[in-house]
Amino acid sequence: MGASIRDVAQRAGVSVKTVSNVVNGFPFVSDATRAKVQQALTELDYRPNLGARLLRGGRTGTVALAVPEISSPYFAELAAQFVQQAKQHGWTLLIDETQGGKDGERLVLDGIKSHLVDGLIVSPLALTAQELSARRDRTPLVLLGERLIHAPVDHVTIDNVAGAKAATDHLIALGRTRIAAIGSQPHISGGTAALRLRGYKAALRAAKMPFDGDLVIPAKSYHRPDGYAAMTALLDLPRPPDAVFCFNDLMAIGALRALHERGHRVPEDVAVIGFDGIEEGDFYQPSLSTIAVDKTQIARLALDFLRRRIDGGATAEPQEAFAPFELLPRQSTLGG
């Protein structure tokens, strides 16, 4: 039989209540006392009784994050920030992958029941607002991204239109005149692709530059091969572009590979900028200019919304928050 909370209290020389405060991550314990309790927990290999905790407080101390692709560097980095920020709330974070399909997203929304987690954070790509409204489970929920921006749920996103415009403005300021865009998704209404295309067009319009549909290449998904294929298609045009805005960094890295293989210099012949600010871009050669999304702030805002719902804000009006972004010019547009 494992050690009890009383065994831990006796070993540490503190009260059972103090041990409980440490186990639940409550802040009102001195550092010295917390260290003693943590040492006793380790020495006795104490494991909290989840069933007893549920009976006492109705909370699991666990929240879940569901993203389309955990193998995507953007979502992997975002998930890492959620893990760190969840600790500030005393929560353990479960991570699930939906693969961006309706079945996976429905399973998360209706399959992860409230007796398993205290709240859900989901980044949907396929669900509609109507399907979300038909959700049976009442576990507190926060949405990420642009797919269901008008759903009656707390929501954290970024200003994709402004970010895309900033990326295109940067290329225009460098004197580029044939600026392509990689990543449109005309078969999907709304969402990231539509917003970033809108920002790209707005920058061209503000600079009184013509929009050329031949310079906008769609992408079924946002991976390196998609960027490679799209860049290859652009280079085969009678008049190839002198700059490219890729709707995410992975496609930009694929585009850079295509340019290298075709013997084009970056940025002398073609400047390239991406979107997301993944770490890989900083270590690519040339380093990738990008619109860097504040992933830490996304996690902080979403978990703050979730805390409000869990702590009794179920009837409060849904809130929307925008995390900031930053233009990071690097070698793929500036050279050097």
N, C-alpha and C positions, 0 to 999 in steps of 0.2 A: 504493500500500500504506500502511495506517495506521501510526501510531507504535507501537513496541513498549514493553514495560515497561522494557527497558534504556534506550531513548531517554529515557523520563521520568526514570529514575534519574540519567542523565548530566546532563540539563538541571537537575535539582534539586540535584545534588551529593550524592546519598545512595545507599545500597545498594539493590539490587533488592528485598531483603527488606523494607526500610522502605516502599518504594512499595507492595508487596503488602499490608503491614499497613494502610496508609491506604486503599487500594482496597477492602479487605474490612471496613473499619470497626472494626478492632481498636483498643482504647483505649491500648495502651502505646506511644504516639508523642507527643512533646512538641508543644505548640501551634505553636511556631515552625516545627518541622520539618514538621508537617502542613500548615501554610500554604504552605510552599515547594513541597511535593509537589502540593498542590491547584492552585497556580498553574501548575506544569509540566504537569499533566494538562489544564488548560484551554487553555494555549497550544498544546499538541500535539494537542488534540482526541482524547485517548486513549480508546479503547473496549475494555473487557476482553473477552478471548476466552472466551466462555461454554463452548464445547466443551472448551477446554483446562482450564478450571476444573473442569468435571465429571469429566474424566479423572483429575485430580489428587486431588480431594477428595470427589467424589460429592455435592456440594452446589451448589445454584443460587443461593443467597442471596435466593431469592424465596419468598414465601408468598402464599396466596390467601384472600380473604374473599368469601363468597357470601351475599348478603342477598336478601330477597324483592323489595324495591322500592328502587332507588337514588334514585328521585324523591321518596320519602317523607322529610320533614325529619328524622325521628328516625334513620332508617338512614343518611341523608347525613351527619348530625352524628356518628353512631357511626363510620362509615367514616373520617371525617376524623381521629378520635382513633386509630383503628387505624393509619393512615398515620404519624402522629407517633410512636406507641409502637413501631411496627415499626422505625423508624430507630434507636431505642435498642438494638435487637438487631443492627443492621447489615443489616437485611432491606429489600428492595423489596416493596411490597404490590401484588398484582393484585386487582382488584375485579370480581366477576361478579354478575349478577342472575338469580335463579331464577324470578321472578314468582310465587313461593309455590306452585308446582305440582310434582307428583311427577316429571314428565319433566325439568323444569329442575333439580330437586334431585338426581335420579339422574345426570344428565349431569355435574354438578359432582363428585359422589362417585366416579364411575367413569370420567369423561372427562378430568379434569385429572390426568394421570399424574405419578408421582413423578420422572420425568426432567425435568419442567417446573417443579415447585415442590417445596419441602422440606416443606411442611405446609399443611393446610387448616383454615379456620375457617368454619363453616356455621351459619346461622340457619334451621332448617327449619320449614316450616308444614304439610307434607303427608306426609312420610315416616313410616313406622312403625318401631318398634324391630326388628321382624322383617326388614324391608327393609334396615335399617342393618346387621344382623348378616350379611346375605347379600352385603354389599359385597365386591367382588373386589380392589379396589386397597388396598394397605397403606400409603399415604401417611399420616403422622401427622395425626390429626383432633381438633379441639375443637369442641363444639357450644355454641350460644348459645340462650337462650330456654327455653321451657317445653314445647315439643312432645314432645321425647324425653328427659324429665327422668330416666327410669329406665334409659336405654340404657347399656351398659357402655363409656362413652366419657367422657373429661374434659369437664366441663360448667360453663358460667358462666351465671348467671341473676340475678334479683332476687327478693325475697320479695313476690310480687304480692298475696298475701292481706293481708299487713301493710300494704302500700302502699295498697291499696283501702280497708282499714279506717281508715287514717289520714285519707284523703280524706273518707270519710263521717263519721268522728268530728268533723272540722273543721266540717262543715255542721251536725251535731247541736249542737255547742257554740255555734253562732251562733243557736240557737233555731229552726231549721227543722224542720218536722214532717211535710211530705210530700216526701220526698226520692226523686227518680227516678234510674234508672240507664240509661244508653245504651251499648249495645255487647255485650249478651249474644249468644251463638251456640249455641243449644240443639242444633243439628245437629252440633256438634263436641264430642267428649268430651275433657276435659282441655284444656290450653293456656291462653293468656292470659285469654280471656274467662271461662272457668269459674273460674279462680283469683280474678279481680277481682270476679266476682259473689259468690263465697264471702266475700271480705273485706267487701263491701257488706252482705251479710246478717248477718255477724258483728257489725258495728257496730250495726245496728238491734237485733239480739237483746240486745246488751250494754246498750243504752239502753232496753230494754223497749218498743221501738216496733214496731208491727205491720208485717209484710211484705205489700205489696200488689203482686201480680203484674202489675196493670195499669200500674204505674209502671216496669216493666222493659221496655225496648224493644230488640228485637234489631237487629243490624246485620250485613249480609252482609260488608261490608268496613269498614275504619276510615279513611274519607276525609271531607272536609268535607261533601259532599252527603249522606252517611249521617247525620251529626249534624244537619244541617238538616232532613232528612225526619223523623227521630225526634223532634226537638224540636217540629216542627209537629204531629205526632201527639199528643204530650203536651199541647200547648196546646189541642187539640180535645176533651180529656176534660172531662166535666162538672165535675170538680174537678181543675184542673191542679196541678202540683207547685209548691212554693215554692223548691225547690233541685234541682239535677241534678248527678250525678256521671257524667262521660263517661269511658269506658275508655281514651281517648287524647286528646291535645290537638287533633288535627285535627278530630275529631268535636265537641269542645267549641267550636272556632272556628265550625264550621257551626251549632251550636246558638245561639251568640251572634248570628249573622246572622239566624236565624229569629226570635229574641226581638226584635231591633231592628225587623225588618220588621212584626211584629205589635204594636209599640208598648209592649212590656213593658220596664220599667226593670231594669237589672242593676247591683247585686244587690238593689235595694229590693224588686222583685216576685219575681224568681227569681235565686238565687245559682247560679253555675256553677263547677265545678272539673274539671280534666282530669288527664291522666297522661302523663308522658314528660319534660316540661321542655324542649320545643323552644324555640329562640330566638324564633321567631315570636310565641309567646304573650306574651312580655315587651313586645312592641311593638304588640300589638293594643290596640284601645280598646273597652271597658276591658281593662286588662292581665289576663291569665288566671292565676288560681290553679291550681296544679298540683302533682303529685308528681314531683319532678325526679329522674331516674335518673342516677347517676354513670357517664356514658359513658366517661370516662377510665379509671376503675377497671375497667370491663368489658373494655376493650381491654387493659389492663395484665395483668389476671388471665389472660385467654385466651391472650395471647402468652407469658406465663410458663409456662403449661401446655404450650403447643406447643414451647417451647424445651426443656423437660424431655424430651418425647417424642423430639424430633429428636436430642438429645444422648445418646440411649441408654436412655431410660426406657420402651422399648416394652413391657416386661413388668410395669411398675409397676401397682398398683391404680388404677383410674380415680378421679379426684378431682372434687369438686363445690365451687364457690365462689359466694357470694352477694355481689353488689356492693351498696353502700348506696344509699339514696334519701333525699330530703329534702322535707318539706312546705314549699311556697313560697306563702303566702297573698298574694294581690294584689287588685286592684280588683274583680274579678268575684265575690268573696265578701265583701270588706271594705269596698268603696266607696272614695270619696275621689278 
